[in-house]
Amino acid sequence: MKPRAPLLAVGAFLATLLIGAGYAASARSQAFHFFDVGPDFVRFDPDYAAKRDAFTRRMLGLKQALFGLEQSGEPMVCAHQILSELRWRLTSTADWKEIETELDRLERLVADPAADRMPDRQDPADGSWGRCFTAWFFRLDGSYNHIAELADAGKSPRYPPRFLDRVNDPQRLQDYLLGVAVSDIAHEGIDHRRELNIGLADLMRLILRGWPASYRWEPALRPKLMSLIFGRLRDPATGFWGEAYRRDGRTIFVPDLGVTFHVARYLKGRVPYRKLIGWPKLIDTLLAIKNLPYPQGWRRGDGFLGHDLYDVAALFSMGWSEATAPQRASMRREIGAMLDWCLANAIRADGSVVVMPGDDSVEAATYFAVSLLDEIGYFDPAKRFWTDQPFPAAAALAAKLKGRIRAALAAGAGGEGGGYYRSALGKLDAL
């Protein structure tokens, strides 16, 4: 349902105040059209496509071998960290020298898996985890799960997490987030979208929760973070968060499914400016971008990915109480289709998962398949916000999934260090 004209006028005025008139206007004109960053990389390096494709072919061969080692019980934590960062470099940068270096590192570990049986430990030098990451935001992400597990157990990290000092100041935090919220690919050769997604998500969880408890976050940091989220990082025209791109003298905002999911989730669904830029506007955008490629939409090639559909389902769940009747009807149809897709394509009848090209690991694929079914209430009728339909096969599938996950953990497998497996198991054990 479209807002009334007076609200649109106020919204446009608010947009001007928050992020500037030119920024808001370009966002409205580009909201639901695919924004291809490829031409900008070609402007940066005319040989971009040939180099990317050659390196990607090498990476895909190593990825297939790595997933086979993981499925055989090898932990391969370091190799998965290298692969995650390598995939980012291949899709978001034109840093060919670093890409080749990372491919060489990955190749050595795949050839000698015994060299990758060491668990990921905290670095005494800066208090971070993620020893095989090189980019700061990946070290931040690699550290988050360890900090969270310690916090859940009432513990603090052994070493002070000094790596967080980089953003532990209102101005430094603002400079960092605004710096990765806009990309000028044609001149810099890097798309900051992934860093915005990961960095903002992890910093929200840590700063808003005050984790780790032993670390002193600056008192002014939380209000600064919230002001950025409510203001300059959000697009009033779509209700979404995402990356902005500089092209030919314009700044174009592109709504992003992953960034929007993370912000809404870590705000616990309390989307700011509900009446002006609230859930109905956000859901309209979410439904409209369905057929765009991820991260601007839901699709991956000719199909979907459990991770992305989990994000969509979670946004539907959070916005359900404020959605209009027509929106709810649309969401019911889409959730039903997502459920059918997941049971037919992502999970086998024996409880094993189908690993797809966009998955980071077998462990991650398992977590997001379980999380999608959990989010829409497939296993638990109390969570079935969208339907009262019974699912009699759910209990048996949950048992098979639990058996698979426990067996993987017992064997020492876990491409993400086991954290995703433990989280998925926690969701299933809570049934």
Secondary structure in CASP SS format (residue, H / E / C, confidence):
PFRMAT SS
TARGET T0000
AUTHOR 0000-0000-0000
METHOD secondary structure of the structure
MODEL  1
M C 1.00
K C 1.00
P C 1.00
R C 1.00
A H 1.00
P H 1.00
L H 1.00
L H 1.00
A H 1.00
V H 1.00
G H 1.00
A H 1.00
F H 1.00
L H 1.00
A H 1.00
T H 1.00
L H 1.00
L H 1.00
I H 1.00
G C 1.00
A H 1.00
G H 1.00
Y H 1.00
A H 1.00
A H 1.00
S H 1.00
A H 1.00
R H 1.00
S H 1.00
Q H 1.00
A C 1.00
F C 1.00
H C 1.00
F C 1.00
F C 1.00
D C 1.00
V C 1.00
G H 1.00
P H 1.00
D H 1.00
F H 1.00
V H 1.00
R H 1.00
F H 1.00
D C 1.00
P C 1.00
D C 1.00
Y H 1.00
A H 1.00
A H 1.00
K H 1.00
R H 1.00
D H 1.00
A H 1.00
F H 1.00
T H 1.00
R H 1.00
R H 1.00
M H 1.00
L H 1.00
G H 1.00
L H 1.00
K H 1.00
Q H 1.00
A H 1.00
L H 1.00
F H 1.00
G H 1.00
L H 1.00
E H 1.00
Q H 1.00
S C 1.00
G C 1.00
E C 1.00
P C 1.00
M C 1.00
V H 1.00
C H 1.00
A H 1.00
H H 1.00
Q H 1.00
I H 1.00
L H 1.00
S H 1.00
E H 1.00
L H 1.00
R H 1.00
W H 1.00
R H 1.00
L H 1.00
T H 1.00
S H 1.00
T E 1.00
A C 1.00
D C 1.00
W H 1.00
K H 1.00
E H 1.00
I H 1.00
E H 1.00
T H 1.00
E H 1.00
L H 1.00
D H 1.00
R H 1.00
L H 1.00
E H 1.00
R H 1.00
L H 1.00
V H 1.00
A H 1.00
D C 1.00
P H 1.00
A H 1.00
A H 1.00
D H 1.00
R C 1.00
M C 1.00
P C 1.00
D C 1.00
R C 1.00
Q C 1.00
D C 1.00
P C 1.00
A C 1.00
D C 1.00
G C 1.00
S C 1.00
W C 1.00
G C 1.00
R C 1.00
C C 1.00
F C 1.00
T C 1.00
A C 1.00
W H 1.00
F H 1.00
F H 1.00
R H 1.00
L H 1.00
D H 1.00
G H 1.00
S H 1.00
Y H 1.00
N H 1.00
H H 1.00
I H 1.00
A H 1.00
E H 1.00
L H 1.00
A H 1.00
D H 1.00
A C 1.00
G C 1.00
K C 1.00
S C 1.00
P C 1.00
R C 1.00
Y C 1.00
P C 1.00
P C 1.00
R H 1.00
F H 1.00
L H 1.00
D H 1.00
R H 1.00
V H 1.00
N C 1.00
D C 1.00
P H 1.00
Q H 1.00
R H 1.00
L H 1.00
Q H 1.00
D H 1.00
Y H 1.00
L H 1.00
L H 1.00
G H 1.00
V H 1.00
A C 1.00
V E 1.00
S E 1.00
D C 1.00
I H 1.00
A H 1.00
H H 1.00
E H 1.00
G C 1.00
I E 1.00
D C 1.00
H C 1.00
R H 1.00
R H 1.00
E H 1.00
L H 1.00
N H 1.00
I H 1.00
G H 1.00
L H 1.00
A H 1.00
D H 1.00
L H 1.00
M H 1.00
R H 1.00
L H 1.00
I H 1.00
L H 1.00
R H 1.00
G C 1.00
W C 1.00
P C 1.00
A C 1.00
S C 1.00
Y C 1.00
R C 1.00
W C 1.00
E C 1.00
P C 1.00
A C 1.00
L H 1.00
R H 1.00
P H 1.00
K H 1.00
L H 1.00
M H 1.00
S H 1.00
L H 1.00
I H 1.00
F H 1.00
G C 1.00
R C 1.00
L C 1.00
R E 1.00
D C 1.00
P C 1.00
A C 1.00
T C 1.00
G C 1.00
F C 1.00
W E 1.00
G E 1.00
E E 1.00
A E 1.00
Y E 1.00
R E 1.00
R E 1.00
D C 1.00
G C 1.00
R E 1.00
T E 1.00
I E 1.00
F E 1.00
V E 1.00
P E 1.00
D C 1.00
L H 1.00
G H 1.00
V H 1.00
T H 1.00
F H 1.00
H H 1.00
V H 1.00
A H 1.00
R H 1.00
Y H 1.00
L C 1.00
K C 1.00
G C 1.00
R C 1.00
V C 1.00
P C 1.00
Y C 1.00
R H 1.00
K H 1.00
L H 1.00
I H 1.00
G C 1.00
W H 1.00
P H 1.00
K H 1.00
L H 1.00
I H 1.00
D H 1.00
T H 1.00
L H 1.00
L H 1.00
A H 1.00
I C 1.00
K C 1.00
N C 1.00
L C 1.00
P E 1.00
Y C 1.00
P C 1.00
Q C 1.00
G C 1.00
W C 1.00
R E 1.00
R E 1.00
G C 1.00
D C 1.00
G E 1.00
F C 1.00
L C 1.00
G H 1.00
H H 1.00
D H 1.00
L H 1.00
Y H 1.00
D H 1.00
V H 1.00
A H 1.00
A H 1.00
L H 1.00
F H 1.00
S H 1.00
M H 1.00
G H 1.00
W H 1.00
S H 1.00
E H 1.00
A C 1.00
T C 1.00
A H 1.00
P H 1.00
Q H 1.00
R H 1.00
A H 1.00
S H 1.00
M H 1.00
R H 1.00
R H 1.00
E H 1.00
I H 1.00
G H 1.00
A H 1.00
M H 1.00
L H 1.00
D H 1.00
W H 1.00
C H 1.00
L H 1.00
A H 1.00
N H 1.00
A H 1.00
I E 1.00
R C 1.00
A C 1.00
D C 1.00
G C 1.00
S C 1.00
V E 1.00
V C 1.00
V C 1.00
M C 1.00
P C 1.00
G C 1.00
D C 1.00
D C 1.00
S C 1.00
V H 1.00
E H 1.00
A H 1.00
A H 1.00
T H 1.00
Y H 1.00
F H 1.00
A H 1.00
V H 1.00
S H 1.00
L H 1.00
L H 1.00
D H 1.00
E H 1.00
I C 1.00
G C 1.00
Y C 1.00
F C 1.00
D C 1.00
P H 1.00
A H 1.00
K H 1.00
R C 1.00
F C 1.00
W C 1.00
T C 1.00
D C 1.00
Q C 1.00
P C 1.00
F C 1.00
P C 1.00
A C 1.00
A H 1.00
A H 1.00
A H 1.00
L H 1.00
A H 1.00
A H 1.00
K H 1.00
L H 1.00
K H 1.00
G H 1.00
R H 1.00
I H 1.00
R H 1.00
A H 1.00
A H 1.00
L H 1.00
A H 1.00
A C 1.00
G C 1.00
A C 1.00
G C 1.00
G C 1.00
E C 1.00
G C 1.00
G C 1.00
G H 1.00
Y H 1.00
Y H 1.00
R H 1.00
S H 1.00
A H 1.00
L H 1.00
G H 1.00
K H 1.00
L H 1.00
D H 1.00
A C 1.00
L C 1.00
END
